[in-house]
Structures are given as C-alpha cells and as structure tokens.
Amino acid sequence: MNEHIKVSIIIPCRNESGNIQQVVERCPHLGSYTEIIFVEGNSIDDTLEQIKKVALHNSDKNIQWYI
C-alpha cells in the first residue's frame, strides 16, 4: 500500500543557512515518492544559496525551493 503514497515535505525557512543540510539529512523517504520543498522567507543570510547548494549535492533527492 505504501508504494502508492506520494509525500511533500514543506519547510518554511528564514535565516536558517546553517541548518539546511541537517534538515535534508533528517527527512525520511516516505512512500514511493518524497519531495522536499523549501519556502525561503526573505532571509538576510545565505539561506537560499545553501538550499541550492544542498540540492545540487543531494541530486538523489527531489529538492525544490520557492521564494
């Protein structure tokens, strides 16, 4: 039954540059398809750049971001 479940994990983030990698590492794979969606909230640090970097280095995971 779990093979048909698709899951979206939505993570709001603002000024969380140092936590992005840890969040991705801790997100479990759920069902047949798991996507991680970061919603960046006008950070004054390099949160968005870290999201992009982590997504690039974790190409086996479906990571998206929105600003």
Buried (B, 14 or more C-beta within 10 A) or exposed (E): EEEEEEBEBEBEBEBBBEBBBEBBEEBEEBEEEBBBBBBBBEBEEBBBEBBBBBBEEBEEBBBEBEE
